[in-house]
Amino acid sequence: MRTFVATVAHWDVVFLTRIIGWNGRKFVASVLPRVSHTGNGYYYPAVPLFVYLIDPQAADPFFISAIVAFSLELPIYKIVKNCIKRDRPCEALQGIAQRIAPGDRFSFPSGHTAAAFIIALLIGHFFSTLTLPGVDLALE
């Protein structure tokens, strides 16, 4: 487990250093926090509504599947996060400023990413043609 966490930390530094190099670019500096904000969950209640508009018969199974998936994901994510206790980059690395107030103390696994993948995989399960775009968005 330590090797995995060390590997994630290494790539985190590589990508974070690259992203920080983009700070001078106004477009990137304004877009990245907005992309991150989409993972806060404020938009998730709209997803079943869109499912209903696309395919009303899929809306109920989608909604039930989402409730079950999130009911399982949230406690597992919290347990894993509190077991690994990986500091956020702004705390672990010099010269990195916090841009968005985090919802909790530790950074790995990412709650945004876990939730985004649940939504992406649910959408992909119910609408297979949307699997790739959903997973691509979850990777953002």
Order of alpha helices (4+ residues) and beta strands (2+ residues): alpha-alpha-alpha-alpha-alpha-alpha-alpha
